[in-house]
Amino acid sequence: MRKKIVAANWKMNMTQAESARFVESMLLDLGEIIDVEVVIVPPFTAIAKVMEALGKAQNNIKVGAQNMYWEKSGAFTGEISAALLRDLFVHYVVLGHSERRTLFGENDEIVNRKVRAALDATLRPIVCIGETLEQRDKGNVEKILSIQLRGS
């Protein structure tokens, strides 16, 4: 049976120092993790500090990134590639989050490009799907989720 994954996306919160303190506290509270894989997803600026704070526990708690771009390198200001994430020893990447879809206009085609790039770089994508409240109220949940799954 596959191990369940519990992922915590910190969004745009916590500085490097706050992130390190949070991880140190979390390690004390969690103890040994056996039944689930824990993935923490800090802001990009805190990934290295979080890895440092995890120390030897890195094999038990994985670190993810909140987004990535599908190109390997180039003039893409503000973006980060899968290769750059691998260089930080990131294992997971969150793709297709509703905030990325809504606020930044990401569609299924864009998510699919990112998923393929993540897989090519041996990152494990956490693909987010979901309907808007309006779509839910119209009874389109299954249709929307199916379209997003096929497209991603």
N, C-alpha and C positions, 0 to 999 in steps of 0.2 A: 504494500500500500504506500502511496506517495505521502511524503511528509507535508503537513499543512504549513502554510506560510502566514505569519502575522507581520504586517508591514506598518510602520509608523512614518507618515510623511510630515515633516516639520514645516513644510511650506516656506514662507519667507520670514522665519522667526529664528531667533537665537544667534548671537555672535559666536565667534570661535571659542572664547572663554566660557560662555554660557553652555555651549554644546559639550565641551569637555567635562564640565561639572555635571551636566545632566547624565552623560554616559557613565561617569564614575558612580553616581548615585544609582543609576539603573542597574549596573552590574552588581551592586550590593543587594539590591532588592530582588533581582531575578534568580540568583543562584544558578544551579545547573539546569540547562534547557535540553530536554530530551525529545519530547513529542512534536514540537513545532520548530520551524526555522524562523528566527526573528530577523527581520530586515529593518534597519533604520535608514531613513532617507532625509538627511540634513540638507540645508542649502549648500550650493557648490562651494561657497567660501569656507565652509566648516568641515568639508570631507576629510582633509588631511589631518586636522586636529582630532576629529572623531576616530579616525583609524589609529592615531597615536594613543588616544585614551583607551581604546579597546585592547591594545597590547596583545597579550596572548589569547584573549577571548575572540580574536578575529575569526577563528575557525568555527565558532559557535554562533556568533552574531555577524550577519552580513551587512554590508553597507550598499545602499543604492543611491542613484542620482535621480533628480526630479524631472529630467528632460535631457534630450540630446538632439543633435542635428545629424542627418543621414550622410552628409559628405565627410570624407576622410580628413580633409584639410582644405584650406583656402581662405579667401577674403570674405568671411562670414562673421562680421563683427557681432560680438555678444553671444555667439553660439559655441557649443562644445561638442567635440566629436567622440565617437565610441573609443577611438584609440587613446584620446586624452583621459577618458574615464578609466580605461584599463590600466593606464600608467599610474593611476591613483589606487589601483587594486579594488575598484568598485566591481561588485558582482551583478547587481540588478540595476535596471533603469525603468522608471515609471513613464509610460507613453500613453497619449490619448486622454489624459486627465480632462475632466469636464471644464476646468478653468482654462486649459490650453485650447480646447475646442471653442469655448465661448469667447474668451477675451482676446485670443490671438488668431482666431479663424482657422484653426487646424481641422482638417477634414480627414476622412478615412484614408484617402490616398496619401496624404502626408504621414499619417500614423503608420501606414503600411511601409513606406520608405524607411521610416525610423526603425520599425521592427526588424526589417530585413538587414539594415546596417548593424543593429544591435546583435542579432544572431550571427552575422558574419564575423563580428568581433568577439564572439563567445560571451557576450553579456546576456543575462536572462531578463527579457522584457516582462514587465508587469503591465499588461494592456488593460486600460480602463475603458469600460463601456457604460452607457447609461442614458436614460431618457430625460428630457426636460419635464417640468411640471405640466406644461401645456400639452406635450405629447402623451403624458400619462393620463391627463384628464380626457383626452380624445380617444383613449383606449388603444394607442399605437405602440405599447411597450414592446411586445414580442417582435413586431415588425422592425422597429428601430434597433433593438438589440441584435437581431439577426443580421440586419444590414451592416451594423458596426462590426460585428464579429467577422463576417465574410470580407469586409473591406480592409480590416486591420491585419 
